[in-house]
Amino acid sequence: MAKKVSVLFVCLGNICRSPTAHAVFRKLVIDEGLAKQIEIDSAGTAAYHVGNPPDSRSTQVAQGRGIQMNDLRARAVDFGDFYQFDYILAMDHSNYSNLYEMALPEHREKLHMFLQFTEEFEETEVPDPYYGGPQGFDHVFDLVESASRGLLEHIKQNHLD
């Protein structure tokens, strides 16, 4: 069997966007029977919410879409993540810049903007829904679901037999 592929989703606080991506991608991976081949985690570039569950508005939208994310807890990106993960996916340009600054030059090729994996949307960043209304969380899920499908196809084509 091929080496396990590891994916880390990163936003600012790890309570809205990155746990959403973590949960959506995890469900896709499980549905495809690839849970033993793909490792998934999420983290934040800031340690504001370490140990906290995802934002209740994210959890609510997730449940409405048949996705479970209550088990996830916020954590901060650490230096070891750059060694452990094959794909480190930033939700926005600010997250990407923070990750780029943290990473050793030899790890920077692992950094990607998450929305580069969707052709369905024009956006390049997953907007932070934290200070907006409920429709922002639905839009984040739409973006994340599309990019997750594209990412899984990319991994299947490039890494899995």
N, C-alpha and C positions, 0 to 999 in steps of 0.2 A: 504494500500500500504506500502511496505517496506520503511525503511529509505533511503533517498537519499545517494548515494555513491559519494564521492568526490575524485577527482584525480588531483594531481599537478605534472606537468612535469618540471624538473629542469636541466638547463645546466649552463654554466658560465655567459654569457652575456644576455641570453634570446632574441637573435635575429636570431639564426639559428636552432639549434637542438630542443630546448624545444617548440618554437612556431610551428615548423614543426609537432612535436608530438601532440601538442594541436589541431592544425587544422585537421590533419589526423584522430585523435581519435574522435574529434567532428563530423566529417563527418560520420564516422562509426556509432557513437551513434545516430545521427539524422536519418541515413538510416535505422537503426534497430527500430526506433520509441521509443528510450529510453531517449530522451533529458530531460524529466521531472524527470527522476530517477537518472541521472548521471550528476554531476557538474564537470566542467573541467576548469583548469587554467594552466598557466605556469609562471615561474619566473627564475631569475638567481641568482647565489650565489654571483656575483659581481654586483655593481650598475653602471657599465660603460655606459650602453645604456638606462637608465630609460626614459620612454616616447617615445622611438623611435619605428618605425614600424620594422617588420622583415626584415632581409637582402634581398635586391632585388633579389639576385640569388635564395634564398629559395622561394620567392614569385613567381618567374618565373617558377620554377620547379613545384610548387604547382598548378599553373594555367594550366600547361600542363597536369596535372593529374586530373583536374576537382575539385581542392580543393581551397577554398577561405581562405586567411589568412590576407588580408589587414586591417581588423579591429583590429588585435592584436597589443598590445603595450608592450614594455619591462618594467618589474618591477623587483625589488629585493625581494628575499625571506625575510620574516619577521617572528618574533617569533610567531605571531598569526597563521601562516600557519600550525604549528605543532599541533595546537588544531583543526583547521578547516578541514584539509584534512585527509581522510582515507588511501590514497595511495600517497606517495611522491616518485617520480620516478626519479632517477639520471641517467644522460646520460653517465657519466664516473666515474671512481674510485675517481678522485679528487673531483668531485661534491659530491659524496657519503660521502667522508671524511669530507668535509666542512659541509654538512648537519648533519652528525653524531655529530660533535663538537657542532653545534648550538642547537641540540635537547636535551630536557630533557630525562633522561633514560626511562621514561614511554612512550615516543613518538617514540623511536628508532625502534620499531617493524613495524612502518608505512613506513620506508625507504626500498626501493628496487632498484636494478639495473634494468633499464627498459628492457634491452635485456634478462633478465631471463624469459620473457614472449614469447620468440620466440624459436622454435626448428629448424627453417629453416636455421639459420646462426650460425656459430661457434663463432663469435665475442661476447665479453662480454661488450664491450663499443661502444657507438655510436661515431664515430670519429668526431672531430670538423672540418667542411669543410671550415671554414672562410678563411684560408690562402692558400687553395688549388684551384684547377681548378673546372670547372663546373661538371665534372664527380663525384666529391666528394659529391655534393649536391644530385645527383641522387642516389648514394649509400646510403646516409643518409635516403632518402625517402624509399628506398627498405627495409632497416632495420626497420625503424619506422612503415611502413605499416604492416610488419609481426608481430612485437611486439605489435602493437595496436590491431590486430585481436586476438592475444593470450590473451592480457589483458582483452579485452571485453568478451571473452569466460570465463575467470577466474571470472570476476565480475558477469556474468550471472549465473554461476554455484554456486557461493558462497554467493551472496547477493540478487539476484532478484528472485522473484517467477516465 
